[in-house]
């Protein structure tokens, strides 16, 4: 039997909704555990608990899965944007299960974004203890002083915020613009943009090309690609039940692409 966990977490793991939505459902009286309507999300359940939503049994949680998504600029990494801007979820295939993001990219940043159907796995992959390096390509405006870039390896403090070691190297200078390769451990909010602005190098374009062992590669913008189960086993140590006799792996779906993108 599994360890007890909060009911909202169990609903989210089953792909029903987000934890926040689960709390709203509970407040609305839509969730029962062992025949009793819950009135508070402060309730723990186990594998032995009989959970119902709107009178229907809770589906079994899917196995942990992971996808790569090539986020274009001008998409929000959120389920809902109060300003009505486009989100990554507007670009994902309709047949995908409910997913959460591993970390974020800001509105104008682009590149590799990891998605998973397992909130616990997302939090695990975000932990600095993993020692996973986030790699970026930044196009900046201005003349690059390579000695100042090299000094970032010792960390930097900007407006009272301490940023850890950053590996930054000039790739090429093209008149008043340049491309810089950047690698860092724990990425704080808008860290790359703030650090380069501190060096008088405003970022014109920012692309994440790798997150730990996962790479953007040739994945096209707005495309999503599931990471094979074998890679999950190797890289993350995710345990899976043995495959049943006669079970056939489904054929991969063709890469998803939205036409008419801006």
C-alpha positions, 0 to 999 in steps of 0.5 A: 500500500502506498503512503498516505497523500493529500486528496488533491494530489491524488486527483491530479496524479490521476489526470483529472485536474490540477491541484488547485482545481481539485480543491475547488471541486472539493469545496463544491462537494463533488468529491467523495471518499469511502462514501463521504462527501469531502468538505476540505482538501486537508484530507489524506487517502491511500490506495485502499480509499474509494474515491469518486468524483461526480459519482464516478470512480476515480480512474487509475493513475497513468504511468509517469510519462515525459515529453519534449516541447519546442516552445515558440516565443509569444506563448505563456507557460501557464494553463490560463492567462488573465490577459488572454495571451496564447499559452503552450496548451493552445498548441499541444495535441488535443489527444494528450493527457493533462500535463504540467511543465518542468520549470518554465520559460518566460513569454518571449523565450523559446526552446526546450520545455519538458512536460509530464503527466506526473506532478511529483516527477516534475518537482523531482526534475526541478530540484537543484540537487539533480545537478542538471545543467540548463543550456541556452543560446542568447542573441544579444545587442552590444559588444561582448567583453569576454572577460566579464563573461568569464567572471560570471563563473564566480557568480554575481549579485544584482540588486540584492539577488545572488546568482550562482556560477554561470558559464558564458562563452562568446560564440560569435560577434556580428557587428552590433549583435552577438551569440552567447552560449550559456550554462547554469545550474539552478535557473532563477526567474529571468536569470539569463536576461537579468545577468546579461542586462547587468553586462549591458547586453540586452537579450534579443532572443533566448533559446533553451537548447538543453535541460539536463540530459534532454536536448532540443535537437532538431525538434521543430517549433510547436512540435511535441515528442514523447521521450521513450519509456526506455530513456525514462528508465535509464535517465530517471530510474522510473520503475515499470511493471513487466510488459504483458505477453502479446502487448504491442507498442502503439505506433508513434503519432506523427509530429504535431505542428500548428500551421499558420503560426505567427 
